[in-house]
Amino acid sequence: MLVTDDFELADTVALKLTEDNLERQKIEKEIIDKINLLIGRNPYLVQDRIIIINGDNWHQGVIGIVSSRVKEVYGKPCIVFSDTGDICKGSGRSVEGFDLWEAVCACSDILDHFGGHPMAVGLGIKKENIDEFRRKINEFAALKGEMPYNKLKIDCKLNPAYLDVELAKSLSCMEPFGQGNPTPVFILSNLRIVSVTPLSSNKHLKIGFSNGKSQVQGLKFFCSTFEFPYSIGDTVDIAVNLDINVYKNAEYLSVIIKDIKYSDVDFTDYINSLRIFESFCNGEIQQTKALSSIIPDRNDFALVYRLLKHEKSLNNISLENIVHKLNNNISYGKLKVILEAMNELKLIALYEDMFKTEIKILEVNSKVNLDDASIIKALKEVYADE
């Protein structure tokens, strides 16, 4: 398509390329939807250091893209297997700082074949060996110490007042952007969300921000209003790329949102607390100080329960939202423990998948002892033993 001088041939190839890409997107969505259901039924699938997921007859040409998507959502290495016969074919993607190829090599005795590099692998395995592979590769990861997590590198902090077409044009002196020279990422801090507008049948979002002096319009691609966890009025930091959009011979600044977080949330503490919770659930030994940070007392339970009762039901919410609503008085890991305990004791109905958390308060007709929850018992037993 790119090298031909024949316009009709180029047009034909372009149409075929578009059709193939749309088909690829359709297949990818179907697999993601199936994985989402698996995670919704068994949230423990994603608590491992390395996420391993398998399904029947998933398209082998797409599972690499799917594993990358799961990796981006959970910030962990992921390997997705497709069972198409005697040998399941797998494709995996890693996070920067963790050598997935080395981890796979450590499990070579139960693999049929494998190849790749630190950030991506391809492999084959008998279906009956997948559970053993999950165990071995996660044991290897545990020996490596703390698992790295996805980090978005910020090049510069910007004042929204200085955003304009000329600034975006000035970045061209650093092109071409790509592997080894990524597109610059800027952070705009302490912006209030003032509008959220769905685009392209709710496939993308246009989000308006303000800091009281300047207005910013940003585009969040591949995110629907159902998946967007923030609300109008929230104060957030946004990481963005800057581009130029040409429309009717006029140039306009395009602000492309790469990520969003609450301005008052420390993501390092957030992730470390989650990792403590997951390590406990995986049976890994924790230091007493680490465990104590996620053991809730009655006041912690009361604080969360009052919030949930006030809200009655929370749909399309992230646990980050709840931590924020609690004024960061409860850590992420401790909140996970509280919600698990409440769900077990039938105080709430809890559902979590790749894109949302749903919580509903249930009717309670008798007094409930919070210490009866198995996760609380287990935490206190391990804490006491140490």
C-alpha positions in Angstrom: 0.0 0.0 0.0 2.8 2.4 0.9 5.1 1.8 -2.0 2.7 1.3 -4.9 2.1 4.1 -7.5 -1.3 2.5 -8.4 -4.0 4.4 -6.5 -6.7 1.7 -7.1 -4.3 -1.0 -5.7 -3.5 1.2 -2.7 -7.2 1.8 -2.1 -8.0 -1.9 -2.3 -5.2 -2.9 0.0 -6.2 -0.1 2.5 -9.8 -1.3 2.5 -8.6 -4.9 3.2 -6.3 -3.7 5.9 -9.1 -1.8 7.6 -11.4 -4.9 7.4 -8.7 -7.1 8.9 -8.0 -4.6 11.7 -11.8 -4.3 12.5 -11.9 -8.1 12.6 -8.9 -8.2 14.9 -10.5 -5.6 17.2 -13.7 -7.7 17.3 -11.8 -10.9 18.2 -9.7 -9.0 20.8 -12.9 -7.7 22.5 -14.5 -11.1 22.6 -11.4 -12.6 24.3 -11.2 -9.7 26.8 -14.9 -10.1 27.6 -14.3 -13.8 28.3 -11.3 -13.0 30.5 -13.3 -10.3 32.3 -16.0 -12.9 33.2 -13.3 -15.3 34.5 -11.8 -12.6 36.7 -15.3 -11.6 37.9 -15.9 -15.2 39.0 -12.5 -15.7 40.5 -10.7 -12.4 41.5 -7.8 -14.5 42.9 -6.7 -15.0 39.3 -5.1 -11.6 39.3 -3.5 -11.6 42.7 -0.5 -13.6 41.6 2.8 -11.8 40.8 2.5 -13.1 37.2 -1.1 -13.4 35.9 -1.7 -16.7 34.0 -5.0 -17.0 32.2 -6.1 -19.7 29.7 -9.2 -20.3 27.6 -10.4 -22.6 24.7 -9.7 -21.7 21.1 -8.7 -18.1 21.6 -7.1 -16.7 18.4 -3.4 -17.2 18.7 -2.6 -14.1 16.6 -4.5 -11.9 19.1 -3.6 -13.3 22.6 -0.3 -11.3 22.7 -2.3 -8.1 22.4 -4.8 -9.3 25.0 -2.0 -10.2 27.5 -0.6 -6.7 27.0 -4.1 -5.2 27.8 -4.4 -7.3 31.0 -0.8 -6.2 31.9 -1.8 -2.6 31.5 -4.9 -2.9 33.7 -3.2 -4.7 36.6 0.4 -3.5 36.2 1.8 -7.0 36.3 3.3 -9.5 33.8 0.6 -11.5 32.1 0.6 -14.7 30.0 -2.5 -15.7 28.1 -2.9 -19.3 26.9 -5.1 -20.6 24.1 -6.1 -24.3 24.3 -6.4 -25.5 20.7 -5.5 -29.1 21.1 -2.7 -31.2 22.6 -0.5 -28.1 23.2 -1.8 -24.8 24.6 -0.1 -21.8 22.9 0.7 -18.8 25.1 1.9 -15.3 24.7 3.1 -13.0 27.5 4.0 -9.4 28.1 6.0 -8.0 31.0 6.5 -4.8 32.9 9.8 -2.9 32.7 12.3 -4.2 35.2 11.1 -7.8 35.3 12.7 -10.4 32.9 9.8 -12.6 31.8 12.1 -14.6 29.5 14.2 -15.6 32.5 11.1 -16.5 34.5 9.9 -18.8 31.6 13.3 -20.3 31.3 13.1 -21.4 35.0 10.0 -23.4 34.0 11.5 -24.9 30.8 11.2 -28.5 32.1 7.4 -28.5 31.8 7.2 -26.5 28.5 6.9 -28.0 25.0 8.7 -24.9 23.4 9.4 -21.3 24.3 11.1 -18.2 23.0 11.2 -14.4 23.4 13.0 -11.7 25.3 12.7 -9.9 28.7 9.5 -8.0 27.8 7.6 -10.6 25.7 7.5 -14.4 25.4 5.8 -17.1 23.3 5.5 -20.6 24.6 3.7 -24.0 24.3 2.6 -26.3 27.1 0.3 -29.3 27.7 -2.9 -28.2 29.3 -2.5 -30.5 32.3 0.8 -28.6 33.1 -0.7 -25.1 33.2 -1.5 -25.1 37.0 2.1 -26.4 37.7 3.5 -23.7 35.4 1.5 -21.0 37.3 2.9 -22.2 40.6 6.5 -22.5 39.4 6.7 -19.2 37.6 5.2 -17.3 40.5 7.6 -19.0 42.9 10.4 -17.8 40.7 9.0 -14.3 40.7 8.7 -14.4 44.6 12.4 -15.2 44.8 13.2 -12.1 42.8 11.8 -9.9 45.6 9.5 -6.9 45.0 7.8 -7.0 41.6 8.2 -3.9 39.5 5.0 -2.2 38.4 4.1 -0.1 35.4 5.3 3.5 35.7 4.5 6.3 33.4 7.6 8.5 33.0 6.8 12.2 33.1 9.1 14.5 31.1 7.9 17.9 32.4 5.2 19.6 34.5 3.2 22.2 32.6 1.1 25.1 33.5 -2.2 24.8 31.5 -2.1 28.5 30.7 0.8 27.8 28.3 -0.9 25.0 26.3 -1.2 26.1 22.7 -0.5 24.9 19.1 3.0 26.6 19.1 4.0 24.5 22.1 3.0 21.3 20.3 4.8 22.4 17.2 8.0 23.0 19.1 8.1 19.3 20.0 8.7 18.4 16.4 12.4 19.2 16.8 12.7 16.0 18.9 11.1 13.7 16.3 10.9 11.0 15.2 9.2 9.5 18.3 9.2 5.8 18.8 11.1 3.0 20.6 14.1 4.6 22.4 12.6 8.1 21.9 9.1 8.1 23.2 6.6 10.9 22.7 7.0 13.4 25.6 4.6 13.1 28.5 3.5 16.1 30.5 1.7 16.4 33.7 -1.0 19.0 34.5 -1.8 19.1 38.2 -4.7 20.0 40.4 -7.4 20.3 37.7 -11.1 20.0 38.4 -13.2 17.9 36.1 -15.9 20.1 34.7 -17.4 17.9 31.9 -17.3 14.4 30.5 -18.6 13.9 26.9 -18.8 10.5 25.2 -17.6 10.3 21.6 -17.9 7.8 18.8 -20.8 5.9 20.4 -19.2 6.1 23.8 -15.9 4.5 22.6 -13.9 7.5 23.6 -14.3 10.5 26.0 -13.8 14.3 25.7 -13.1 15.6 29.2 -13.1 19.2 30.3 -10.8 20.5 33.1 -10.3 23.8 34.9 -7.9 25.2 37.5 -10.0 28.3 37.9 -7.8 30.3 35.5 -7.4 28.0 32.5 -9.6 25.6 30.7 -8.3 22.3 29.2 -10.1 19.9 26.8 -8.6 16.4 26.8 -9.3 13.2 24.8 -9.3 9.8 26.6 -9.3 7.2 23.9 -10.8 3.7 24.4 -12.6 4.6 27.6 -16.3 4.7 27.9 -18.4 6.6 30.5 -19.0 3.2 32.1 -15.3 2.6 32.6 -14.4 6.2 33.6 -14.2 6.1 37.5 -14.0 9.8 38.2 -16.8 12.3 38.6 -17.4 16.0 37.7 -15.9 18.0 40.5 -13.0 15.7 41.3 -9.6 17.2 41.5 -7.0 15.2 39.5 -3.6 15.2 37.9 -3.5 14.2 34.2 -0.6 12.9 32.2 -0.9 13.9 28.5 0.7 13.9 25.1 0.4 17.0 22.9 -0.5 16.8 19.2 -1.9 19.0 16.4 -5.2 18.3 14.8 -5.8 19.8 11.4 -9.5 20.5 10.5 -10.6 22.5 7.5 -7.1 23.8 7.0 -7.0 25.2 10.6 -4.6 23.8 13.3 -5.9 23.0 16.8 -4.1 21.7 19.9 -5.0 18.1 20.8 -4.4 17.1 24.4 -4.3 13.3 24.6 -4.8 11.8 28.1 -2.5 9.0 28.9 -3.5 8.6 32.6 -5.5 10.2 35.4 -5.1 10.1 39.2 -6.6 11.9 42.1 -4.3 14.8 43.1 -4.2 13.7 46.7 -3.4 10.0 46.2 0.2 8.7 46.6 0.3 5.9 44.1 3.5 4.4 45.6 1.8 3.9 48.9 -1.4 2.7 47.1 0.5 0.0 45.2 2.7 -1.1 48.1 -0.4 -1.6 50.2 -2.0 -3.7 47.5 1.1 -5.8 47.2 1.1 -6.5 50.9 -2.5 -7.7 50.7 -1.8 -9.9 47.6 1.3 -11.4 49.2 -0.7 -12.4 52.2 -3.4 -13.9 50.1 -0.7 -15.9 48.2 0.7 -17.3 51.4 4.0 -15.4 51.2 5.5 -14.5 54.6 5.2 -10.9 55.5 7.0 -8.8 58.1 4.9 -8.0 61.2 5.0 -4.3 60.4 3.7 -4.9 56.9 0.9 -7.1 58.0 -0.2 -4.7 60.7 -0.7 -2.0 58.1 -3.6 -4.0 56.5 -5.3 -5.4 59.7 -8.4 -3.3 60.3 -10.0 -2.5 63.7 -13.6 -1.9 64.4 -13.3 1.8 63.7 -11.9 1.0 60.3 -14.9 -1.2 59.6 -17.3 1.4 60.9 -15.8 4.1 58.7 -16.1 2.0 55.5 -19.6 0.7 56.4 -20.9 4.2 57.0 -19.7 5.3 53.6 -21.2 2.3 51.9 -24.5 2.7 53.8 -24.7 6.3 52.8 -24.1 5.5 49.2 -26.4 2.4 49.3 -24.8 1.0 46.2 -21.6 1.8 44.3 -21.5 0.9 40.7 -18.7 1.6 38.2 -16.3 2.6 40.9 -12.6 1.8 41.6 -11.2 1.1 45.0 -9.1 4.1 44.5 -12.4 6.1 44.5 -13.4 4.6 47.8 -9.9 5.4 49.4 -10.4 9.0 48.1 -13.9 9.2 49.5 -12.5 8.1 52.9 -10.0 11.0 52.8 -7.1 8.5 52.5 -7.7 7.4 56.1 -7.6 3.8 55.1 -5.0 2.2 52.9 -5.8 0.3 49.8 -4.7 -3.1 51.2 -6.7 -2.6 54.4 -9.8 -1.6 52.3 -9.4 -4.8 50.4 -9.4 -6.8 53.6 -12.5 -5.0 54.9 -14.4 -5.5 51.7 -13.5 -9.2 51.6 -14.6 -9.7 55.2 -17.9 -7.8 54.7 -18.6 -9.8 51.5 -18.0 -13.1 53.3 -20.2 -12.1 56.3 -23.0 -11.1 53.8 -22.9 -7.4 54.8 -22.3 -6.5 51.2 -22.4 -8.1 47.8 -19.0 -7.4 46.1 -18.1 -7.8 42.4 -14.8 -7.0 40.8 -13.5 -7.4 37.3 -11.0 -5.7 35.0 -12.9 -2.5 34.6 -15.2 -2.0 37.6 -16.0 -2.7 41.2 -19.7 -3.0 42.3 -20.7 -2.9 45.9 -24.2 -3.3 47.3 -25.3 -3.1 50.9 -27.3 -6.1 52.0 -30.1 -6.4 54.6 -28.7 -7.6 58.0 -31.2 -9.0 60.5 -28.7 -10.1 63.3 -25.5 -8.9 64.8 -22.4 -9.9 63.0 -19.0 -10.6 64.6 -16.3 -9.1 62.3 -13.7 -11.4 63.7 -15.6 -14.4 62.3 -14.5 -13.6 58.8 -11.9 -16.1 57.6 -9.6 -13.4 56.2 -9.5 -11.6 59.6 -8.8 -14.9 61.4 -6.0 -15.8 59.0 -4.4 -12.3 59.2 -4.4 -12.4 63.0 -3.0 -15.9 63.2 -0.1 -15.1 60.9 0.5 -11.8 62.8 0.4 -13.6 66.1 2.8 -16.4 64.9 5.3 -13.7 63.8 
